Amino acid sequence: MAASRTRRSTSYRGGDTSDSDTMESSAGWDDALDWLKLEHQSVSRSVSLPRHGNYKCLLEGERVLAEGHGVVLVNTDEAGTLVVTNFRLMFLSEGTQNTVALGTIPLATIEKLSKLVAKNQSAPRQSEKSTSRRLLQVIGKDLRIVVFGFRPRTKQRRVIYDALQRSSKPLRIWDLFAFSCGSLKFSNTNPKVRLLNEYFRLLGKGSYGATMNIIDKESYMKSNELWRISNVNSSYSICQTYPFALVLPKSVSDDEVIQASTFRARGRLPVISWCHPVSGAVLARSSQPLVGLMMNLRSNADEKLVAALCTRPGGARGRRKLYIADARPRKNALANGAMGGGSESSSNYFQSEVVFLGIDNIHAMRESLSRLRDYLDTHGTTSSDGMSSFLRHGGWTWGGGNLSSMSASVSAFGDSGWLTHVQSVLTGAAWIAGHVALESASVLVHCSDGWDRTSQLVALANLLLDPYYRTFTGFQVLIEKDWLAFGHPFADRMGIPTTSGSSKMPFELTRQASVGSFPPSPGRQSVGSSPAPSASHAQNNCSPIFLQWIDCVSQLLRIYPFAFEFSSAFLVDLLDCMMSCRFGNFFCNSERERQQIGIAEACGCMWAYLADVRSSQGRSHGHYNLFYDQLKHDGPLLPPAAALAPTLWPQFHLRWACPSEAQADDELEDRCKQMSLRFNELHKAKEVAEKKAADMTSAFESLSVELRHEKQLSSSSIALAKRASKESAAIRRAIQSLGCNVHFASGGGGDIETGSPLDDRLTSRESNGQNDESDLSVSISMVADENICETLCPLRTREGGCKWPDAGCAQLGSQFLGLKANYDAFDKLSIYDSYFQTD
């Protein structure tokens, strides 16, 4: 099987396809960003040249420049069609016409193109004459090395190569795809507005809202007890690479600020990047001081400005400790003194300590990443040589930054030095954050120019100190503040043009020293970022500084999986957007240059695009960290030194060299996502069930209380009924002894008649004077009759007369009696008592 695959790698017949796994767009770069799902234009609109094929996967504004058929992607032994557009180099599988992720790369991501010729060794039975292979090698800034094989005796390679040469290295910034791709629907507020809102938040003035009207009128100068927002650089006259607004100590005037700027390289004076809301400790940034060859030059204004960073709130006595963190190795800082730069002396800055963090310069980082890329390509499963990969035909896998069962190759991986550099940046940032958080000390960070290593350290320390920056919104604010606004030279580091100027300056706008009414300090124009650079270094300012910082963020995400709202997939997509130049956020070298060109108005916003992508799936999108717990890490992150040992970042480092390993992590994340979704569903069902149970418990308790109350009422009613029965019997006996009919009337109006042998008809009715609260009332009425007593009286005569005409009962015969029963009185009556009192 291995031999057959090797032979296929040397055969470039159009119909020959490999049985290896096809890396389609569903698992690669295009799918991660969902660009293929965004309002594609019709073929007639996108493809202006009729001789080219019709491709449905073109983006809006994307048009075909060249194409080649029967091309073989050597990395995977797959044949297909290679297409060059004004945005990307795209490889389509011959059988399915699906986009192959490994062979599809944006033009701006291409770092180098090379035409190669390789000799094919013929089989023993064939002629001794050997044939040559026409190869095109594409090296990307995203750690991929891709090789395409073309049919012999065709001009396809020349056509593809020329098209790539013209389109991948544009002479003008206007030629970049971002200005023609129709991304304006991903618009956003002006970056200046977002920067000013962040300043308001840092100063505790979050109730204020920034607008372009406020910025135009320069009415944004707010302040608190210690710090103020200054417009001293609103016209970029103090420092061309600083933002229009600066946060400065309240005790330092603008005139002193201008004087202090002359003592710092390129006018990048000490300014505040972040301040602690309680202790008042600050994290400040600047460039190197211009102390000169003898390291003896001083500036009173600079020393006063730096000392003001240590002011305590509330009029507290004394000043806090100041640390000056020089990101460079000590020897590099001393060597810069020969060119006018150097480092501070702790004796000139009261209660200060100077620390060198030992981080190498941009050239060391570029070469380190190049060595890492070569190593991954050599040992990956999709090696660009097509046959010498150590892992291509085996079962070994990546793990923990090392290759299992490949001890001889681990040393080569270590020689790249990439993880060592990442560890240096992580350690330096953790050291800075620890002193600010634990010691309440202020820290001033700088390197040479203050826009590479300084941006890495300050932004990473901010990320450790403030949980707001670990959210989607805060992370965007952090990048726009400490990378874009403070002048990290993205155009120089990415190798793209910055202006539409003449051909004499095709690739960059000269980054001058400060301009203004005051002259620059001696030796200022010659200040460099590293001692005695080689010729190749001087001509190449490209360096993966921002990529390295994102790598550091991924390491923190690995150490603290619950602390970040975003996932590793979000970081990968962010890097792809930045390197693709589809959006204008990272164009030019400073805020001033982006404002002059009008980037915010002419190009789409990457942040709006990523937010739109996330909104399509809500919280289940891959950009969200499933384990994020805002309450678990609501303070600073202070990782111990042992935890800062970095490892390979599989989702980025291995996605091209060993896609199965990178996808293994993705599959694990997908499983975790499914489990999380299922857990959330079960959790919601549990909450619903608990709520129902609580409602039922509450209802049961309420019913129990009502039942007990009813039971008490029932017992009382039974007792009253027994008492009433007893009393009614007593009344009945007493009244019947008078020869009357008795009617008991309840509260409901019912009558109870007690019969007697009287022939006379008695009428019963309720008494008008009855109390409504009575449970029982008795009405007694009699009709006058001369013989009323005859039926009961033993003294009656047969003739109907009365033998005892003087009896008391006869005296009552003509009277109407309506009584409210006095039960106790009736119970005590005797035959010898007078039954009723009469007037």
Long-range contacts (C-beta under 8 A, 24 or more apart in sequence): 1-393, 2-393, 5-77, 5-387, 5-393, 6-386, 6-387, 8-77, 9-72, 9-74, 9-77, 9-386, 9-387, 10-120, 10-133, 10-386, 11-72, 12-70, 12-71, 12-72, 12-79, 12-133, 12-149, 12-150, 12-151, 12-152, 13-70, 13-79, 14-69, 14-70, 14-79, 14-94, 14-151, 15-79, 15-94, 16-72, 16-79, 17-78, 17-79, 17-94, 17-95, 18-76, 18-77, 18-78, 18-79, 20-76, 20-77, 20-78, 21-76, 22-76, 22-78, 22-93, 22-96, 22-98, 22-100, 23-76, 23-100, 23-101, 23-102, 23-382, 23-659, 24-93, 24-96, 24-98, 24-99, 24-100, 24-101, 25-57, 25-98, 25-99, 25-100, 25-101, 25-104, 26-98, 27-101, 27-659, 27-663, 27-666, 28-99, 28-100, 28-101, 28-102, 28-104, 28-655, 28-659, 29-101, 29-104, 29-105, 29-576, 30-57, 30-99, 30-101, 30-104, 31-101, 32-569, 32-572, 32-573, 32-576, 32-622, 33-573, 33-576, 33-577, 33-613, 34-613, 34-616, 35-59, 35-582, 36-99, 52-83, 53-81, 53-83, 55-83, 55-90, 55-92, 57-90, 57-92, 57-99, 58-85, 59-87, 59-181, 60-181, 60-182, 61-86, 61-87, 61-177, 61-180, 61-181, 61-182, 62-86, 62-87, 62-88, 62-177, 62-181, 65-163, 65-166, 65-167, 66-159, 66-160, 66-162, 66-163, 67-160, 68-150, 68-156, 68-157, 68-159, 68-160, 69-156, 70-94, 70-150, 70-151, 70-156, 71-148, 71-149, 71-150, 71-151, 71-156, 72-148, 72-149, 72-150, 73-100, 73-102, 73-103, 73-146, 73-147, 73-148, 73-149, 74-135, 74-147, 74-148, 74-149, 74-384, 74-385, 74-386, 75-102, 75-103, 75-146, 75-147, 75-382, 75-383, 75-384, 75-386, 76-100, 76-102, 76-382, 77-386, 82-148, 82-156, 82-160, 84-160, 84-163, 84-164, 84-167, 86-167, 86-177, 86-180, 87-177, 87-181, 87-580, 87-582, 88-580, 89-138, 89-164, 91-148, 102-144, 102-146, 102-382, 102-656, 102-659, 103-146, 103-148, 105-138, 105-140, 105-142, 105-144, 105-146, 106-177, 106-576, 106-579, 106-580, 106-581, 106-582, 107-164, 107-167, 107-168, 107-177, 108-168, 108-176, 108-177, 108-494, 108-496, 108-579, 108-580, 108-581, 109-140, 109-141, 109-142, 109-576, 109-579, 109-580, 110-138, 110-139, 110-140, 110-141, 110-164, 110-168, 111-139, 111-140, 111-141, 111-495, 111-542, 112-137, 112-138, 112-139, 113-137, 113-138, 113-139, 113-161, 113-164, 113-165, 113-168, 114-139, 115-157, 115-161, 116-147, 136-160, 136-161, 137-384, 138-164, 139-373, 141-494, 141-544, 141-547, 141-579, 142-575, 142-576, 142-579, 142-652, 142-656, 143-369, 143-372, 143-373, 143-376, 143-652, 143-653, 143-656, 143-657, 144-373, 144-656, 144-657, 145-373, 145-374, 145-377, 145-384, 146-384, 147-384, 147-385, 147-386, 170-496, 170-497, 171-497, 171-503, 171-506, 172-497, 172-499, 172-500, 172-501, 172-506, 173-496, 173-497, 173-498, 173-499, 173-500, 173-587, 173-588, 173-597, 174-500, 175-497, 176-496, 176-497, 176-581, 176-587, 177-580, 177-581, 177-582, 178-581, 178-582, 178-583, 178-584, 178-587, 178-602, 178-603, 178-604, 179-584, 179-602, 179-603, 181-582, 181-604, 183-582, 183-583, 183-603, 183-604, 183-609, 184-603, 184-604, 185-604, 186-583, 186-604, 186-605, 186-606, 186-608, 186-609, 186-612, 187-604, 187-605, 187-608, 188-600, 188-605, 188-607, 188-608, 190-215, 190-600, 191-480, 191-484, 191-485, 191-591, 191-594, 191-600, 192-243, 192-244, 192-245, 192-591, 194-476, 194-477, 194-480, 195-243, 195-245, 195-480, 195-481, 195-485, 196-220, 196-229, 196-245, 198-477, 198-480, 198-481, 199-229, 199-245, 199-247, 201-468, 202-227, 202-247, 202-272, 202-274, 202-275, 203-227, 203-229, 203-247, 203-275, 204-277, 215-244, 220-245, 223-250, 224-250, 225-250, 225-313, 225-314, 226-250, 226-275, 226-280, 226-311, 226-313, 227-272, 227-275, 227-282, 230-254, 230-257, 232-257, 232-258, 236-592, 237-514, 237-515, 237-516, 237-517, 238-267, 238-269, 238-514, 238-516, 239-266, 239-267, 239-268, 239-269, 239-514, 240-266, 240-267, 240-511, 240-512, 240-514, 240-515, 240-590, 240-592, 241-266, 241-268, 241-451, 241-486, 241-487, 241-511, 241-589, 241-590, 241-592, 242-267, 242-268, 242-271, 242-485, 242-486, 242-487, 242-591, 243-485, 243-486, 243-591, 244-591, 246-271, 246-272, 247-271, 247-272, 247-273, 247-275, 248-272, 248-305, 249-305, 249-308, 249-309, 249-311, 251-308, 251-311, 252-304, 252-305, 252-308, 256-301, 256-304, 256-305, 257-301, 257-305, 258-516, 258-518, 259-299, 259-301, 259-302, 260-299, 260-301, 260-302, 260-304, 260-305, 261-514, 262-299, 262-514, 262-518, 262-520, 262-521, 263-289, 263-290, 263-297, 263-299, 263-301, 263-302, 263-521, 264-288, 264-289, 264-290, 264-302, 264-450, 265-289, 265-290, 265-341, 265-448, 265-449, 265-450, 265-513, 265-524, 265-527, 266-449, 266-450, 266-511, 266-513, 266-514, 266-524, 266-527, 267-513, 267-514, 267-516, 268-449, 268-450, 268-451, 268-487, 269-302, 269-305, 270-302, 270-305, 270-306, 270-309, 270-444, 272-309, 273-458, 273-462, 273-481, 273-482, 273-486, 274-458, 274-461, 274-462, 274-465, 274-466, 276-436, 276-437, 276-440, 276-465, 279-313, 279-440, 280-311, 280-312, 280-313, 280-320, 280-440, 281-320, 281-436, 281-440, 281-441, 281-442, 282-309, 282-436, 282-442, 282-443, 283-432, 283-436, 283-442, 283-443, 283-445, 283-458, 283-461, 283-462, 283-465, 284-309, 284-442, 284-443, 284-444, 284-445, 285-444, 285-445, 285-446, 285-450, 285-454, 285-455, 285-458, 285-482, 285-486, 286-444, 286-445, 286-446, 286-450, 286-454, 287-446, 287-447, 287-448, 287-449, 287-450, 287-451, 287-454, 288-326, 288-333, 288-336, 288-341, 288-342, 288-343, 288-446, 288-447, 288-448, 288-449, 288-450, 288-527, 289-341, 289-342, 289-343, 289-344, 290-340, 290-341, 290-342, 290-521, 290-522, 290-523, 290-524, 290-527, 291-337, 291-341, 291-342, 291-343, 291-344, 291-345, 292-337, 292-340, 292-342, 292-522, 292-523, 293-337, 293-338, 293-340, 294-337, 295-337, 295-342, 295-343, 295-345, 298-348, 303-348, 303-349, 306-349, 306-352, 306-444, 307-349, 307-350, 309-442, 309-444, 310-351, 310-442, 319-350, 319-351, 320-440, 320-441, 320-442, 321-351, 321-352, 321-353, 321-435, 321-439, 321-441, 321-442, 322-349, 322-350, 322-351, 322-352, 322-353, 322-441, 322-442, 322-443, 322-444, 323-352, 323-353, 323-355, 323-432, 323-435, 323-441, 323-442, 323-443, 323-444, 324-349, 324-352, 324-353, 324-354, 324-355, 324-443, 324-444, 324-446, 325-355, 325-357, 325-428, 325-431, 325-432, 325-443, 325-444, 325-445, 325-446, 325-457, 326-354, 326-355, 326-356, 326-357, 326-446, 326-447, 327-357, 327-359, 327-428, 327-445, 327-446, 327-447, 327-453, 327-454, 327-456, 327-457, 328-356, 328-357, 328-358, 328-359, 328-361, 328-447, 328-448, 328-453, 329-356, 329-358, 329-359, 329-360, 330-356, 330-358, 332-361, 332-448, 332-530, 332-531, 335-531, 335-532, 336-448, 336-527, 336-528, 336-531, 338-531, 339-523, 339-526, 339-527, 339-528, 339-531, 340-521, 340-522, 340-523, 340-524, 340-526, 340-527, 341-448, 341-523, 341-527, 341-528, 355-431, 357-424, 357-427, 357-428, 357-431, 357-457, 358-424, 359-421, 359-424, 359-425, 359-428, 359-447, 359-453, 359-456, 359-457, 360-421, 360-424, 361-448, 361-452, 361-453, 361-529, 361-530, 362-452, 362-493, 362-529, 362-530, 362-541, 362-543, 362-545, 363-530, 363-533, 363-537, 363-540, 363-543, 364-417, 364-421, 365-421, 365-543, 365-544, 365-545, 365-548, 366-540, 366-542, 366-543, 366-544, 368-416, 368-417, 368-418, 368-421, 369-416, 369-418, 369-544, 369-547, 369-548, 371-415, 371-416, 371-417, 371-418, 372-413, 372-416, 372-418, 372-653, 375-409, 375-412, 375-413, 375-416, 376-653, 376-654, 376-656, 376-657, 376-658, 377-657, 379-403, 379-406, 379-409, 379-657, 380-654, 380-656, 380-657, 380-658, 381-657, 381-658, 381-659, 381-660, 382-656, 382-657, 382-658, 382-659, 383-657, 391-658, 397-658, 397-660, 397-661, 398-648, 398-650, 398-654, 398-658, 398-661, 400-647, 400-648, 401-646, 401-647, 401-648, 419-646, 419-647, 419-648, 421-548, 422-548, 422-551, 422-552, 422-555, 422-646, 423-644, 423-645, 423-646, 425-453, 425-456, 425-457, 425-460, 425-548, 425-549, 425-552, 426-460, 426-552, 426-555, 426-556, 426-639, 426-644, 426-646, 427-641, 427-644, 428-457, 429-456, 429-457, 429-460, 429-461, 429-463, 429-464, 429-552, 430-464, 430-638, 430-639, 430-641, 430-644, 432-457, 432-458, 432-461, 433-461, 433-464, 433-465, 433-636, 433-637, 433-638, 434-638, 436-461, 436-465, 437-465, 437-636, 437-638, 438-638, 447-529, 448-527, 448-528, 448-529, 448-530, 449-527, 449-529, 450-486, 451-486, 451-487, 451-488, 451-489, 452-488, 452-493, 452-529, 452-543, 452-545, 453-545, 455-482, 455-483, 455-486, 455-488, 455-545, 455-549, 456-545, 456-548, 456-549, 456-552, 458-482, 459-483, 459-549, 460-549, 460-552, 460-553, 460-556, 463-553, 463-556, 463-637, 464-556, 464-636, 464-637, 464-638, 464-639, 465-636, 466-636, 467-563, 467-630, 467-633, 467-634, 467-635, 470-563, 470-564, 470-565, 470-633, 471-565, 471-566, 472-565, 472-566, 472-570, 472-611, 472-614, 472-623, 475-566, 476-607, 483-546, 484-585, 484-586, 484-591, 484-594, 485-591, 487-589, 487-590, 487-591, 488-545, 488-546, 488-589, 489-541, 489-589, 489-590, 490-546, 490-578, 490-586, 490-587, 490-588, 490-589, 491-587, 491-588, 491-589, 491-593, 492-541, 492-542, 492-589, 493-541, 493-542, 493-543, 493-544, 493-545, 493-546, 494-542, 494-578, 494-579, 494-581, 494-586, 495-542, 496-581, 496-587, 498-587, 498-588, 498-589, 498-593, 499-593, 499-597, 500-597, 508-541, 508-589, 509-588, 509-589, 509-593, 511-589, 511-590, 546-578, 546-586, 547-575, 550-574, 550-575, 551-646, 551-649, 551-652, 552-646, 554-649, 554-651, 554-652, 555-644, 555-646, 555-647, 555-649, 556-637, 556-639, 557-625, 558-647, 559-639, 559-643, 559-644, 560-633, 560-637, 560-639, 561-625, 561-627, 562-627, 562-628, 562-629, 562-632, 562-633, 563-628, 563-629, 563-632, 563-633, 563-637, 564-625, 564-628, 565-624, 565-625, 565-628, 565-630, 566-623, 566-624, 566-625, 567-622, 567-623, 567-624, 567-625, 567-626, 567-669, 568-649, 568-651, 568-652, 568-665, 569-622, 569-623, 569-651, 569-666, 569-669, 570-610, 570-622, 570-623, 571-651, 571-652, 572-651, 572-652, 572-655, 573-610, 573-613, 573-623, 574-606, 574-610, 575-652, 577-606, 577-609, 577-610, 578-606, 582-606, 583-609, 620-673, 620-677, 622-669, 622-673, 626-669, 626-672, 626-673, 626-676, 627-672, 720-775, 724-775, 724-776, 727-776, 727-821, 727-823, 727-826, 727-827, 728-752, 728-776, 730-823, 730-826, 730-827, 731-778, 731-821, 731-823, 731-826, 734-826, 734-829, 734-835, 735-780, 737-831, 738-809, 738-835, 739-788, 739-789, 739-791, 739-792, 739-809, 740-780, 740-782, 740-817, 741-780, 742-778, 742-780, 743-778, 743-779, 743-780, 744-776, 744-777, 744-778, 745-776, 745-777, 745-778, 745-779, 746-775, 746-776, 747-774, 747-775, 747-776, 757-791, 757-792, 758-788, 758-791, 759-791, 760-785, 760-788, 767-818, 767-819, 767-820, 769-820, 770-820, 771-820, 774-820, 776-821, 777-820, 777-821, 778-819, 778-820, 778-821, 779-818, 779-819, 780-817, 780-818, 780-819, 781-816, 781-817, 781-818, 782-812, 782-813, 782-815, 782-816, 782-817, 784-813, 784-814, 784-815, 785-813, 786-813, 788-813, 789-813, 808-834, 812-836, 812-838
